[in-house]
Amino acid sequence: MLSSLPPREREIVDVLYERGASTVTEIGDALSDELSGSAIRAMLKRLEAKGFVAREQSDRGFVYAPSVSDKAARKSALSQVVRVFFNGSATSAAAALLGMQDAMSSDELDELEKMIAKARDGRMQ
């Protein structure tokens, strides 16, 4: 899904996920290098046509926001990472995350345990 976007369009969508609804100026301020407002508007128009961005009128002018939920975007991105870096194995990806346990708090590890139990319960029904 998002991985199919050209790098600059992807960067704009990433800015919108990070910052929420934003104007062209706000998007430009957040980009890694300077782009003209007209270039940003042209990319936003393409992103809107592709269904990745929605535009609304506000007191600040037009504001743009992602039209794909962050949950769907995360799932799509993670699926691609699992496919590319872990040969499609969710188990290998989870093992890699657990290999980072030194960077995880006890609460985060507890949350992972709960999620695994919930996934297991869902399968048994």
BADOLO-979923 format. One record per residue (C-alpha): residue number from 1; x, y, z; residue in three letters. Coordinates in nm, 3 decimals. Example, Ala and Ser with C-alpha at 12.3 -4.5 7.8 and 13.67 -1.06 7.14 Angstrom:
[rec 1, [1.230, -0.450, 0.780], 'ala']
[rec 2, [1.367, -0.106, 0.714], 'ser']
// end
This chain:
[rec 1, [0.000, 0.000, 0.000], 'met']
[rec 2, [0.214, 0.294, 0.119], 'leu']
[rec 3, [0.529, 0.116, 0.007], 'ser']
[rec 4, [0.417, 0.162, -0.354], 'ser']
[rec 5, [0.449, 0.541, -0.326], 'leu']
[rec 6, [0.749, 0.732, -0.459], 'pro']
[rec 7, [0.985, 0.838, -0.175], 'pro']
[rec 8, [0.882, 1.204, -0.164], 'arg']
[rec 9, [0.508, 1.124, -0.161], 'glu']
[rec 10, [0.573, 0.866, 0.109], 'arg']
[rec 11, [0.757, 1.128, 0.314], 'glu']
[rec 12, [0.457, 1.360, 0.290], 'ile']
[rec 13, [0.219, 1.086, 0.406], 'val']
[rec 14, [0.457, 1.001, 0.691], 'asp']
[rec 15, [0.453, 1.368, 0.798], 'val']
[rec 16, [0.073, 1.359, 0.804], 'leu']
[rec 17, [0.071, 1.044, 1.020], 'tyr']
[rec 18, [0.318, 1.205, 1.261], 'glu']
[rec 19, [0.165, 1.553, 1.280], 'arg']
[rec 20, [-0.199, 1.492, 1.198], 'gly']
[rec 21, [-0.399, 1.722, 0.971], 'ala']
[rec 22, [-0.164, 1.984, 0.829], 'ser']
[rec 23, [-0.151, 2.272, 0.584], 'thr']
[rec 24, [0.089, 2.284, 0.289], 'val']
[rec 25, [0.315, 2.520, 0.484], 'thr']
[rec 26, [0.322, 2.291, 0.788], 'glu']
[rec 27, [0.402, 1.992, 0.567], 'ile']
[rec 28, [0.681, 2.186, 0.398], 'gly']
[rec 29, [0.830, 2.281, 0.735], 'asp']
[rec 30, [0.842, 1.914, 0.837], 'ala']
[rec 31, [1.004, 1.778, 0.520], 'leu']
[rec 32, [1.371, 1.680, 0.520], 'ser']
[rec 33, [1.456, 1.937, 0.253], 'asp']
[rec 34, [1.286, 2.244, 0.113], 'glu']
[rec 35, [1.016, 2.212, -0.151], 'leu']
[rec 36, [0.801, 2.485, -0.302], 'ser']
[rec 37, [0.440, 2.507, -0.195], 'gly']
[rec 38, [0.330, 2.435, -0.552], 'ser']
[rec 39, [0.538, 2.114, -0.561], 'ala']
[rec 40, [0.386, 2.001, -0.231], 'ile']
[rec 41, [0.035, 2.084, -0.354], 'arg']
[rec 42, [0.097, 1.885, -0.675], 'ala']
[rec 43, [0.207, 1.580, -0.474], 'met']
[rec 44, [-0.087, 1.618, -0.237], 'leu']
[rec 45, [-0.321, 1.629, -0.536], 'lys']
[rec 46, [-0.170, 1.302, -0.667], 'arg']
[rec 47, [-0.192, 1.146, -0.320], 'leu']
[rec 48, [-0.556, 1.254, -0.297], 'glu']
[rec 49, [-0.630, 1.099, -0.639], 'ala']
[rec 50, [-0.461, 0.776, -0.528], 'lys']
[rec 51, [-0.675, 0.769, -0.211], 'gly']
[rec 52, [-0.395, 0.819, 0.042], 'phe']
[rec 53, [-0.480, 1.174, 0.148], 'val']
[rec 54, [-0.803, 1.363, 0.215], 'ala']
[rec 55, [-0.841, 1.741, 0.197], 'arg']
[rec 56, [-1.075, 1.960, 0.402], 'glu']
[rec 57, [-1.138, 2.332, 0.417], 'gln']
[rec 58, [-1.068, 2.487, 0.757], 'ser']
[rec 59, [-1.006, 2.829, 0.906], 'asp']
[rec 60, [-0.636, 2.773, 0.823], 'arg']
[rec 61, [-0.714, 2.700, 0.455], 'gly']
[rec 62, [-0.700, 2.349, 0.318], 'phe']
[rec 63, [-0.572, 2.089, 0.561], 'val']
[rec 64, [-0.460, 1.747, 0.452], 'tyr']
[rec 65, [-0.477, 1.423, 0.649], 'ala']
[rec 66, [-0.411, 1.057, 0.574], 'pro']
[rec 67, [-0.722, 0.880, 0.447], 'ser']
[rec 68, [-0.588, 0.534, 0.532], 'val']
[rec 69, [-0.616, 0.458, 0.902], 'ser']
[rec 70, [-0.287, 0.443, 1.087], 'asp']
[rec 71, [-0.374, 0.089, 1.194], 'lys']
[rec 72, [-0.416, -0.025, 0.832], 'ala']
[rec 73, [-0.097, 0.157, 0.731], 'ala']
[rec 74, [0.101, -0.003, 1.015], 'arg']
[rec 75, [-0.029, -0.348, 0.925], 'lys']
[rec 76, [0.062, -0.298, 0.559], 'ser']
[rec 77, [0.410, -0.167, 0.641], 'ala']
[rec 78, [0.475, -0.445, 0.889], 'leu']
[rec 79, [0.356, -0.707, 0.641], 'ser']
[rec 80, [0.609, -0.577, 0.392], 'gln']
[rec 81, [0.890, -0.581, 0.649], 'val']
[rec 82, [0.803, -0.938, 0.747], 'val']
[rec 83, [0.789, -1.044, 0.381], 'arg']
[rec 84, [1.115, -0.873, 0.280], 'val']
[rec 85, [1.337, -0.912, 0.587], 'phe']
[rec 86, [1.199, -1.227, 0.746], 'phe']
[rec 87, [1.101, -1.434, 0.440], 'asn']
[rec 88, [0.734, -1.399, 0.535], 'gly']
[rec 89, [0.783, -1.551, 0.881], 'ser']
[rec 90, [0.594, -1.362, 1.152], 'ala']
[rec 91, [0.766, -1.590, 1.405], 'thr']
[rec 92, [1.110, -1.474, 1.291], 'ser']
[rec 93, [0.998, -1.110, 1.309], 'ala']
[rec 94, [0.861, -1.161, 1.661], 'ala']
[rec 95, [1.186, -1.331, 1.764], 'ala']
[rec 96, [1.380, -1.030, 1.635], 'ala']
[rec 97, [1.158, -0.798, 1.841], 'leu']
[rec 98, [1.207, -1.011, 2.148], 'leu']
[rec 99, [1.580, -0.993, 2.087], 'gly']
[rec 100, [1.540, -0.625, 2.170], 'met']
[rec 101, [1.402, -0.702, 2.516], 'gln']
[rec 102, [1.675, -0.498, 2.684], 'asp']
[rec 103, [1.517, -0.190, 2.528], 'ala']
[rec 104, [1.167, -0.293, 2.642], 'met']
[rec 105, [1.009, -0.209, 2.974], 'ser']
[rec 106, [0.844, -0.473, 3.189], 'ser']
[rec 107, [0.508, -0.319, 3.097], 'asp']
[rec 108, [0.583, -0.361, 2.725], 'glu']
[rec 109, [0.684, -0.724, 2.775], 'leu']
[rec 110, [0.366, -0.783, 2.979], 'asp']
[rec 111, [0.162, -0.628, 2.698], 'glu']
[rec 112, [0.325, -0.863, 2.447], 'leu']
[rec 113, [0.236, -1.161, 2.665], 'glu']
[rec 114, [-0.127, -1.044, 2.681], 'lys']
[rec 115, [-0.139, -1.002, 2.303], 'met']
[rec 116, [-0.001, -1.352, 2.248], 'ile']
[rec 117, [-0.258, -1.498, 2.489], 'ala']
[rec 118, [-0.536, -1.307, 2.315], 'lys']
[rec 119, [-0.420, -1.429, 1.973], 'ala']
[rec 120, [-0.406, -1.786, 2.105], 'arg']
[rec 121, [-0.760, -1.757, 2.252], 'asp']
[rec 122, [-0.890, -1.619, 1.923], 'gly']
[rec 123, [-0.756, -1.918, 1.735], 'arg']
[rec 124, [-0.918, -2.167, 1.971], 'met']
[rec 125, [-1.269, -2.030, 1.919], 'gln']
// end
